[in-house]
Amino acid sequence: MVAITATLIGAAVKASVVEIWTDIDGVHNNDPRIVENTYPIAELSFDEAAELAYFGAKILHPATVLPAKVTNIPVKLKNTMEPAATGTTISNKIVGSGIKAVAAKDGITAIKIKSGRMLLAYGFLRKVFGNI
């Protein structure tokens, strides 16, 4: 709640940057509570950060970056216990390509269906999901 308030205020006052201080040095490439030897990601785009948050990264709420994205204000995630650590900068800038991080969220099932028979087939998905 505090982080989204910070980005809302930052957007309202047209800040040059919003800093969010927490107990970890930025967004990590995986959940450090579960996976050993994770590392912070130096730069993420707003979309990457929002997607990681939505799919389980606990450092941010998915809606936190929206006010900063709309007003193009970078968000820096810093560690209160290690102020000199680089942390993560979230901005409109896209750096690199490929997979940067993995997030996990409990209680979600993803299903991918690919079939040529579903083209113009009225009720196809109802038949597939009708007994769930």
Buried (B, 14 or more C-beta within 10 A) or exposed (E): EEBBEBBBEBBEEEBEEBEBBBEBBBBBBBBBEEEEEBEBBBBBBBEBBBBBBBBEBEBBBBBBBBBBBEBEBBBBBBBEEEEEEBBBBBBEEEEEEEEBBBBEEEEEEEEEEEEEEEEEEEEBEEEEEEEE
